Amino acid sequence: MHFETRCVHVGVNKDSAYNSATTPIYPTSTFYWDSLDSNKGYDYARSANPTRSALEENIAKLEGGIDCRATSTGMSAITTTMHFFKPGDHIIAGHDIYGGTFRLFHDIYSQNGLTFSFVDMGDIENVRNAVTPNTKGIWIETPSNPLLRVVDIAAVVGVARDAGAMTIADNTFMSPYLQRPFEHGVDVVIHSTTKYLNGHSDVVGGCVVTRDDERAERISYIVNALGLACSPFDAWLVLRGIKTLGPRMQAHERSAMAVARMLEEHPRVGTVYYPGLESHPQHELARRQQDGFGAMLSFEVEGGRDVAERVLTNTKLFLMAESLGGVESLVSYPDTMSHASMTLEARRAAGITENTIRVSIGIEHPDDLIADMKQALES
């Protein structure tokens, strides 16, 4: 089946009693057993739930994995993967990753015996030079948040294999519609399902997708043991959202490209960060490893924080909010919002400045978004 067809049909036909055309919600905490040794595959909802299983089946199929575990948040998905490692292990990550991921690595797990190197992964030599005898994992976020740097996934996988390290890719920004890291050799893929997979800003969730039996078994054990699974209702909301993932991503990208081109020509805008623009330094790499350019972009407004604040507070259609991936367009200020959990030094080293504005393009008509952003810039 084509991708859009799988979005609609995988994980759906679960109701043999009434032939429901949609996956039922099973708001059930416990399931009774047929005997001391057998049940119908479910006993307690922390371990497994039919609605959640349907979502996991769907996402695994879309990413090209063999198994998926849906978690309560994107951060719990990341937390799950960190249990692959033990004290003394070294992990390489990008220097411009999502602020919450940086905080978890820098403030939490570095206090529990793991060590991290945050490098500019746009240059594969930086990754190679960061490898130590204790390197056990490389964290890939591409495009990066918020400056949309593109990481050469296959090249990083090559470095990791030479080092005997695992690769984990955060595919939230692209969704499996536009990028499938397993096709480039990645070992584990995670998502914040809050974002494009759900797509409607009405749930928080995450998932971890694996492509081999050993890691799948380990992830399943960790999610159950730590109690990180998402609720049945949240799973149903994400599964409902995935049905329109394909047409949503097409609409998102159409408007993102139009807004990015307008910004690139606007006299009050400096650098525009969007891989779909030919001026983006990794445009050709993005063309090779992605099926499109997505709906996230950032730009530098001329004039510092005061000017950025005026732009952010004078939009009419763009809501000033931290999240992304919903049908409505959002603008945010990474310095005090999505990346405030990074140290000031880390933000500046990553290239995040007082002029940086991040934009999540929704599915509104591009002409309306362009007109709104222009009037905000001219305010």
ZALUMKOL-733200 format. One record per residue (C-alpha): y, z, x; residue in one letter; residue number from 1. Coordinates in steps of 0.1 Angstrom, whole numbers, plus 5000, padded with zeros to 4 digits. Layout:
<sites>
@Y Y	Z Z	X X	res A	n NUM
...
</sites>
This chain:
<sites>
@Y 5000	Z 5000	X 5000	res M	n 1
@Y 5036	Z 4994	X 5011	res H	n 2
@Y 5057	Z 5024	X 5020	res F	n 3
@Y 5076	Z 5025	X 4987	res E	n 4
@Y 5044	Z 5024	X 4967	res T	n 5
@Y 5029	Z 5053	X 4987	res R	n 6
@Y 5060	Z 5073	X 4980	res C	n 7
@Y 5054	Z 5070	X 4943	res V	n 8
@Y 5016	Z 5072	X 4940	res H	n 9
@Y 5002	Z 5094	X 4968	res V	n 10
@Y 4995	Z 5130	X 4957	res G	n 11
@Y 5002	Z 5123	X 4920	res V	n 12
@Y 4969	Z 5119	X 4901	res N	n 13
@Y 4958	Z 5155	X 4901	res K	n 14
@Y 4956	Z 5162	X 4863	res D	n 15
@Y 4921	Z 5153	X 4851	res S	n 16
@Y 4925	Z 5174	X 4819	res A	n 17
@Y 4955	Z 5155	X 4805	res Y	n 18
@Y 4962	Z 5125	X 4828	res N	n 19
@Y 4998	Z 5136	X 4836	res S	n 20
@Y 5017	Z 5107	X 4852	res A	n 21
@Y 5035	Z 5133	X 4874	res T	n 22
@Y 5020	Z 5160	X 4896	res T	n 23
@Y 5018	Z 5193	X 4876	res P	n 24
@Y 5034	Z 5225	X 4889	res I	n 25
@Y 5008	Z 5252	X 4894	res Y	n 26
@Y 5029	Z 5284	X 4894	res P	n 27
@Y 4998	Z 5303	X 4902	res T	n 28
@Y 4994	Z 5331	X 4928	res S	n 29
@Y 4957	Z 5336	X 4925	res T	n 30
@Y 4927	Z 5315	X 4915	res F	n 31
@Y 4894	Z 5329	X 4903	res Y	n 32
@Y 4861	Z 5322	X 4920	res W	n 33
@Y 4829	Z 5306	X 4906	res D	n 34
@Y 4807	Z 5329	X 4926	res S	n 35
@Y 4809	Z 5352	X 4957	res L	n 36
@Y 4806	Z 5321	X 4979	res D	n 37
@Y 4824	Z 5293	X 4960	res S	n 38
@Y 4857	Z 5284	X 4944	res N	n 39
@Y 4875	Z 5251	X 4935	res K	n 40
@Y 4893	Z 5249	X 4968	res G	n 41
@Y 4920	Z 5275	X 4961	res Y	n 42
@Y 4919	Z 5313	X 4961	res D	n 43
@Y 4955	Z 5325	X 4969	res Y	n 44
@Y 4987	Z 5305	X 4969	res A	n 45
@Y 4999	Z 5317	X 5003	res R	n 46
@Y 4969	Z 5299	X 5018	res S	n 47
@Y 4970	Z 5268	X 4995	res A	n 48
@Y 4983	Z 5257	X 4961	res N	n 49
@Y 4975	Z 5224	X 4943	res P	n 50
@Y 5011	Z 5213	X 4939	res T	n 51
@Y 5018	Z 5221	X 4976	res R	n 52
@Y 4987	Z 5203	X 4986	res S	n 53
@Y 4998	Z 5172	X 4967	res A	n 54
@Y 5031	Z 5172	X 4986	res L	n 55
@Y 5013	Z 5177	X 5020	res E	n 56
@Y 4990	Z 5147	X 5012	res E	n 57
@Y 5020	Z 5125	X 5004	res N	n 58
@Y 5040	Z 5134	X 5036	res I	n 59
@Y 5010	Z 5131	X 5059	res A	n 60
@Y 5004	Z 5096	X 5045	res K	n 61
@Y 5040	Z 5085	X 5049	res L	n 62
@Y 5043	Z 5098	X 5085	res E	n 63
@Y 5009	Z 5084	X 5095	res G	n 64
@Y 4994	Z 5118	X 5103	res G	n 65
@Y 4961	Z 5133	X 5093	res I	n 66
@Y 4974	Z 5166	X 5079	res D	n 67
@Y 5006	Z 5183	X 5068	res C	n 68
@Y 5017	Z 5218	X 5060	res R	n 69
@Y 5048	Z 5223	X 5038	res A	n 70
@Y 5069	Z 5254	X 5047	res T	n 71
@Y 5096	Z 5274	X 5031	res S	n 72
@Y 5125	Z 5260	X 5052	res T	n 73
@Y 5131	Z 5236	X 5080	res G	n 74
@Y 5135	Z 5266	X 5103	res M	n 75
@Y 5101	Z 5279	X 5093	res S	n 76
@Y 5086	Z 5246	X 5102	res A	n 77
@Y 5102	Z 5249	X 5137	res I	n 78
@Y 5090	Z 5285	X 5140	res T	n 79
@Y 5055	Z 5274	X 5131	res T	n 80
@Y 5054	Z 5249	X 5160	res T	n 81
@Y 5067	Z 5275	X 5185	res M	n 82
@Y 5034	Z 5293	X 5180	res H	n 83
@Y 5017	Z 5266	X 5200	res F	n 84
@Y 5032	Z 5283	X 5231	res F	n 85
@Y 5028	Z 5316	X 5249	res K	n 86
@Y 5051	Z 5337	X 5271	res P	n 87
@Y 5057	Z 5319	X 5304	res G	n 88
@Y 5057	Z 5285	X 5289	res D	n 89
@Y 5086	Z 5261	X 5295	res H	n 90
@Y 5100	Z 5238	X 5269	res I	n 91
@Y 5125	Z 5209	X 5274	res I	n 92
@Y 5149	Z 5201	X 5246	res A	n 93
@Y 5181	Z 5181	X 5241	res G	n 94
@Y 5214	Z 5197	X 5248	res H	n 95
@Y 5229	Z 5185	X 5215	res D	n 96
@Y 5202	Z 5195	X 5190	res I	n 97
@Y 5208	Z 5211	X 5157	res Y	n 98
@Y 5226	Z 5244	X 5161	res G	n 99
@Y 5199	Z 5264	X 5142	res G	n 100
@Y 5173	Z 5250	X 5165	res T	n 101
@Y 5193	Z 5259	X 5196	res F	n 102
@Y 5198	Z 5294	X 5182	res R	n 103
@Y 5161	Z 5299	X 5176	res L	n 104
@Y 5152	Z 5287	X 5211	res F	n 105
@Y 5181	Z 5303	X 5230	res H	n 106
@Y 5185	Z 5336	X 5212	res D	n 107
@Y 5151	Z 5344	X 5198	res I	n 108
@Y 5122	Z 5328	X 5217	res Y	n 109
@Y 5139	Z 5330	X 5251	res S	n 110
@Y 5138	Z 5368	X 5245	res Q	n 111
@Y 5100	Z 5366	X 5238	res N	n 112
@Y 5090	Z 5350	X 5271	res G	n 113
@Y 5095	Z 5313	X 5266	res L	n 114
@Y 5119	Z 5294	X 5288	res T	n 115
@Y 5140	Z 5264	X 5278	res F	n 116
@Y 5159	Z 5236	X 5295	res S	n 117
@Y 5186	Z 5219	X 5274	res F	n 118
@Y 5193	Z 5185	X 5289	res V	n 119
@Y 5209	Z 5152	X 5280	res D	n 120
@Y 5178	Z 5134	X 5269	res M	n 121
@Y 5196	Z 5101	X 5266	res G	n 122
@Y 5187	Z 5096	X 5303	res D	n 123
@Y 5150	Z 5099	X 5308	res I	n 124
@Y 5155	Z 5110	X 5344	res E	n 125
@Y 5171	Z 5142	X 5331	res N	n 126
@Y 5139	Z 5149	X 5312	res V	n 127
@Y 5117	Z 5140	X 5342	res R	n 128
@Y 5138	Z 5162	X 5365	res N	n 129
@Y 5135	Z 5192	X 5341	res A	n 130
@Y 5097	Z 5193	X 5342	res V	n 131
@Y 5082	Z 5223	X 5359	res T	n 132
@Y 5046	Z 5234	X 5365	res P	n 133
@Y 5050	Z 5256	X 5334	res N	n 134
@Y 5064	Z 5228	X 5311	res T	n 135
@Y 5042	Z 5228	X 5280	res K	n 136
@Y 5064	Z 5212	X 5254	res G	n 137
@Y 5092	Z 5187	X 5250	res I	n 138
@Y 5113	Z 5189	X 5218	res W	n 139
@Y 5126	Z 5155	X 5206	res I	n 140
@Y 5155	Z 5152	X 5181	res E	n 141
@Y 5165	Z 5116	X 5176	res T	n 142
@Y 5191	Z 5106	X 5166	res P	n 143
@Y 5206	Z 5139	X 5177	res S	n 144
@Y 5227	Z 5163	X 5156	res N	n 145
@Y 5257	Z 5158	X 5154	res P	n 146
@Y 5265	Z 5131	X 5180	res L	n 147
@Y 5237	Z 5106	X 5170	res L	n 148
@Y 5224	Z 5101	X 5205	res R	n 149
@Y 5191	Z 5081	X 5205	res V	n 150
@Y 5162	Z 5094	X 5226	res V	n 151
@Y 5136	Z 5069	X 5239	res D	n 152
@Y 5106	Z 5085	X 5222	res I	n 153
@Y 5079	Z 5065	X 5241	res A	n 154
@Y 5095	Z 5072	X 5274	res A	n 155
@Y 5097	Z 5110	X 5267	res V	n 156
@Y 5060	Z 5109	X 5256	res V	n 157
@Y 5052	Z 5093	X 5289	res G	n 158
@Y 5069	Z 5121	X 5308	res V	n 159
@Y 5051	Z 5147	X 5286	res A	n 160
@Y 5017	Z 5132	X 5292	res R	n 161
@Y 5022	Z 5131	X 5329	res D	n 162
@Y 5031	Z 5168	X 5328	res A	n 163
@Y 5003	Z 5177	X 5304	res G	n 164
@Y 5029	Z 5188	X 5278	res A	n 165
@Y 5030	Z 5185	X 5240	res M	n 166
@Y 5057	Z 5165	X 5222	res T	n 167
@Y 5072	Z 5176	X 5190	res I	n 168
@Y 5097	Z 5154	X 5171	res A	n 169
@Y 5122	Z 5165	X 5145	res D	n 170
@Y 5124	Z 5134	X 5123	res N	n 171
@Y 5147	Z 5148	X 5097	res T	n 172
@Y 5177	Z 5124	X 5102	res F	n 173
@Y 5156	Z 5093	X 5099	res M	n 174
@Y 5128	Z 5102	X 5074	res S	n 175
@Y 5095	Z 5083	X 5078	res P	n 176
@Y 5111	Z 5054	X 5059	res Y	n 177
@Y 5131	Z 5046	X 5090	res L	n 178
@Y 5112	Z 5061	X 5119	res Q	n 179
@Y 5076	Z 5073	X 5125	res R	n 180
@Y 5073	Z 5091	X 5158	res P	n 181
@Y 5035	Z 5091	X 5157	res F	n 182
@Y 5037	Z 5053	X 5163	res E	n 183
@Y 5054	Z 5061	X 5197	res H	n 184
@Y 5028	Z 5087	X 5207	res G	n 185
@Y 5043	Z 5119	X 5196	res V	n 186
@Y 5019	Z 5148	X 5189	res D	n 187
@Y 5036	Z 5167	X 5161	res V	n 188
@Y 5064	Z 5158	X 5137	res V	n 189
@Y 5085	Z 5182	X 5117	res I	n 190
@Y 5111	Z 5178	X 5089	res H	n 191
@Y 5136	Z 5198	X 5070	res S	n 192
@Y 5124	Z 5185	X 5036	res T	n 193
@Y 5157	Z 5199	X 5023	res T	n 194
@Y 5173	Z 5168	X 5035	res K	n 195
@Y 5163	Z 5131	X 5029	res Y	n 196
@Y 5127	Z 5138	X 5017	res L	n 197
@Y 5140	Z 5159	X 4988	res N	n 198
@Y 5174	Z 5141	X 4987	res G	n 199
@Y 5190	Z 5159	X 4958	res H	n 200
@Y 5204	Z 5192	X 4974	res S	n 201
@Y 5184	Z 5214	X 4951	res D	n 202
@Y 5157	Z 5228	X 4973	res V	n 203
@Y 5152	Z 5241	X 5009	res V	n 204
@Y 5119	Z 5234	X 5026	res G	n 205
@Y 5102	Z 5221	X 5057	res G	n 206
@Y 5069	Z 5206	X 5069	res C	n 207
@Y 5048	Z 5201	X 5100	res V	n 208
@Y 5027	Z 5170	X 5103	res V	n 209
@Y 4998	Z 5166	X 5128	res T	n 210
@Y 4976	Z 5137	X 5139	res R	n 211
@Y 4946	Z 5155	X 5154	res D	n 212
@Y 4921	Z 5180	X 5140	res D	n 213
@Y 4927	Z 5208	X 5165	res E	n 214
@Y 4964	Z 5210	X 5160	res R	n 215
@Y 4961	Z 5206	X 5123	res A	n 216
@Y 4937	Z 5235	X 5121	res E	n 217
@Y 4961	Z 5256	X 5143	res R	n 218
@Y 4991	Z 5248	X 5121	res I	n 219
@Y 4973	Z 5256	X 5089	res S	n 220
@Y 4962	Z 5290	X 5104	res Y	n 221
@Y 4998	Z 5298	X 5115	res I	n 222
@Y 5014	Z 5289	X 5082	res V	n 223
@Y 4989	Z 5310	X 5063	res N	n 224
@Y 4989	Z 5340	X 5087	res A	n 225
@Y 5027	Z 5342	X 5089	res L	n 226
@Y 5033	Z 5335	X 5052	res G	n 227
@Y 5055	Z 5305	X 5058	res L	n 228
@Y 5044	Z 5282	X 5030	res A	n 229
@Y 5068	Z 5268	X 5004	res C	n 230
@Y 5066	Z 5277	X 4967	res S	n 231
@Y 5049	Z 5254	X 4942	res P	n 232
@Y 5082	Z 5247	X 4924	res F	n 233
@Y 5099	Z 5238	X 4957	res D	n 234
@Y 5069	Z 5215	X 4966	res A	n 235
@Y 5072	Z 5198	X 4932	res W	n 236
@Y 5109	Z 5192	X 4938	res L	n 237
@Y 5104	Z 5176	X 4972	res V	n 238
@Y 5075	Z 5155	X 4959	res L	n 239
@Y 5097	Z 5143	X 4930	res R	n 240
@Y 5125	Z 5134	X 4955	res G	n 241
@Y 5102	Z 5114	X 4977	res I	n 242
@Y 5095	Z 5090	X 4949	res K	n 243
@Y 5129	Z 5074	X 4954	res T	n 244
@Y 5131	Z 5078	X 4992	res L	n 245
@Y 5130	Z 5041	X 4999	res G	n 246
@Y 5158	Z 5029	X 4976	res P	n 247
@Y 5178	Z 5060	X 4985	res R	n 248
@Y 5177	Z 5053	X 5022	res M	n 249
@Y 5187	Z 5017	X 5016	res Q	n 250
@Y 5217	Z 5028	X 4996	res A	n 251
@Y 5226	Z 5055	X 5021	res H	n 252
@Y 5225	Z 5031	X 5050	res E	n 253
@Y 5245	Z 5004	X 5032	res R	n 254
@Y 5274	Z 5028	X 5027	res S	n 255
@Y 5270	Z 5044	X 5062	res A	n 256
@Y 5274	Z 5011	X 5079	res M	n 257
@Y 5305	Z 5002	X 5059	res A	n 258
@Y 5321	Z 5036	X 5065	res V	n 259
@Y 5313	Z 5034	X 5102	res A	n 260
@Y 5329	Z 5000	X 5106	res R	n 261
@Y 5360	Z 5011	X 5088	res M	n 262
@Y 5363	Z 5042	X 5110	res L	n 263
@Y 5358	Z 5022	X 5142	res E	n 264
@Y 5389	Z 5001	X 5133	res E	n 265
@Y 5410	Z 5030	X 5121	res H	n 266
@Y 5440	Z 5039	X 5144	res P	n 267
@Y 5436	Z 5076	X 5138	res R	n 268
@Y 5399	Z 5077	X 5149	res V	n 269
@Y 5386	Z 5078	X 5184	res G	n 270
@Y 5349	Z 5074	X 5191	res T	n 271
@Y 5325	Z 5067	X 5162	res V	n 272
@Y 5290	Z 5079	X 5167	res Y	n 273
@Y 5266	Z 5057	X 5146	res Y	n 274
@Y 5237	Z 5038	X 5161	res P	n 275
@Y 5241	Z 5009	X 5137	res G	n 276
@Y 5273	Z 4999	X 5155	res L	n 277
@Y 5270	Z 4974	X 5183	res E	n 278
@Y 5294	Z 4996	X 5203	res S	n 279
@Y 5269	Z 5025	X 5203	res H	n 280
@Y 5255	Z 5028	X 5238	res P	n 281
@Y 5219	Z 5030	X 5225	res Q	n 282
@Y 5222	Z 5005	X 5197	res H	n 283
@Y 5194	Z 4983	X 5211	res E	n 284
@Y 5171	Z 5012	X 5216	res L	n 285
@Y 5177	Z 5023	X 5180	res A	n 286
@Y 5169	Z 4987	X 5168	res R	n 287
@Y 5135	Z 4989	X 5187	res R	n 288
@Y 5122	Z 5022	X 5176	res Q	n 289
@Y 5138	Z 5026	X 5142	res Q	n 290
@Y 5135	Z 5005	X 5110	res D	n 291
@Y 5172	Z 5011	X 5102	res G	n 292
@Y 5201	Z 5033	X 5113	res F	n 293
@Y 5202	Z 5060	X 5087	res G	n 294
@Y 5231	Z 5076	X 5069	res A	n 295
@Y 5244	Z 5102	X 5094	res M	n 296
@Y 5275	Z 5095	X 5115	res L	n 297
@Y 5302	Z 5115	X 5134	res S	n 298
@Y 5336	Z 5106	X 5147	res F	n 299
@Y 5364	Z 5120	X 5167	res E	n 300
@Y 5397	Z 5123	X 5149	res V	n 301
@Y 5429	Z 5121	X 5169	res E	n 302
@Y 5449	Z 5153	X 5170	res G	n 303
@Y 5427	Z 5183	X 5174	res G	n 304
@Y 5415	Z 5210	X 5149	res R	n 305
@Y 5446	Z 5210	X 5127	res D	n 306
@Y 5443	Z 5173	X 5120	res V	n 307
@Y 5405	Z 5176	X 5115	res A	n 308
@Y 5410	Z 5203	X 5090	res E	n 309
@Y 5435	Z 5182	X 5070	res R	n 310
@Y 5410	Z 5154	X 5069	res V	n 311
@Y 5382	Z 5176	X 5059	res L	n 312
@Y 5401	Z 5193	X 5031	res T	n 313
@Y 5418	Z 5162	X 5017	res N	n 314
@Y 5387	Z 5142	X 5008	res T	n 315
@Y 5379	Z 5138	X 4971	res K	n 316
@Y 5344	Z 5124	X 4971	res L	n 317
@Y 5331	Z 5139	X 5004	res F	n 318
@Y 5323	Z 5176	X 4998	res L	n 319
@Y 5330	Z 5199	X 5028	res M	n 320
@Y 5295	Z 5214	X 5033	res A	n 321
@Y 5270	Z 5220	X 5061	res E	n 322
@Y 5239	Z 5202	X 5048	res S	n 323
@Y 5230	Z 5166	X 5047	res L	n 324
@Y 5206	Z 5140	X 5032	res G	n 325
@Y 5216	Z 5144	X 4995	res G	n 326
@Y 5228	Z 5118	X 4971	res V	n 327
@Y 5263	Z 5131	X 4974	res E	n 328
@Y 5285	Z 5125	X 5006	res S	n 329
@Y 5294	Z 5155	X 5027	res L	n 330
@Y 5317	Z 5161	X 5056	res V	n 331
@Y 5315	Z 5191	X 5080	res S	n 332
@Y 5331	Z 5205	X 5111	res Y	n 333
@Y 5303	Z 5212	X 5136	res P	n 334
@Y 5325	Z 5235	X 5158	res D	n 335
@Y 5326	Z 5262	X 5131	res T	n 336
@Y 5298	Z 5251	X 5107	res M	n 337
@Y 5264	Z 5235	X 5116	res S	n 338
@Y 5267	Z 5243	X 5154	res H	n 339
@Y 5286	Z 5275	X 5153	res A	n 340
@Y 5254	Z 5293	X 5164	res S	n 341
@Y 5256	Z 5275	X 5198	res M	n 342
@Y 5278	Z 5291	X 5225	res T	n 343
@Y 5312	Z 5274	X 5230	res L	n 344
@Y 5301	Z 5263	X 5265	res E	n 345
@Y 5269	Z 5247	X 5250	res A	n 346
@Y 5289	Z 5229	X 5223	res R	n 347
@Y 5313	Z 5215	X 5249	res R	n 348
@Y 5285	Z 5205	X 5272	res A	n 349
@Y 5269	Z 5187	X 5243	res A	n 350
@Y 5301	Z 5168	X 5236	res G	n 351
@Y 5311	Z 5186	X 5204	res I	n 352
@Y 5348	Z 5190	X 5204	res T	n 353
@Y 5376	Z 5203	X 5182	res E	n 354
@Y 5380	Z 5167	X 5170	res N	n 355
@Y 5344	Z 5161	X 5159	res T	n 356
@Y 5337	Z 5155	X 5123	res I	n 357
@Y 5302	Z 5150	X 5110	res R	n 358
@Y 5295	Z 5129	X 5079	res V	n 359
@Y 5265	Z 5127	X 5057	res S	n 360
@Y 5268	Z 5095	X 5036	res I	n 361
@Y 5255	Z 5097	X 5001	res G	n 362
@Y 5245	Z 5069	X 4977	res I	n 363
@Y 5280	Z 5063	X 4962	res E	n 364
@Y 5295	Z 5028	X 4963	res H	n 365
@Y 5307	Z 5021	X 4998	res P	n 366
@Y 5342	Z 5009	X 4986	res D	n 367
@Y 5348	Z 5043	X 4970	res D	n 368
@Y 5338	Z 5062	X 5001	res L	n 369
@Y 5359	Z 5040	X 5023	res I	n 370
@Y 5390	Z 5044	X 5001	res A	n 371
@Y 5385	Z 5082	X 5000	res D	n 372
@Y 5380	Z 5085	X 5038	res M	n 373
@Y 5411	Z 5063	X 5044	res K	n 374
@Y 5433	Z 5084	X 5022	res Q	n 375
@Y 5420	Z 5116	X 5039	res A	n 376
@Y 5428	Z 5102	X 5073	res L	n 377
@Y 5462	Z 5091	X 5062	res E	n 378
@Y 5470	Z 5126	X 5048	res S	n 379
</sites>
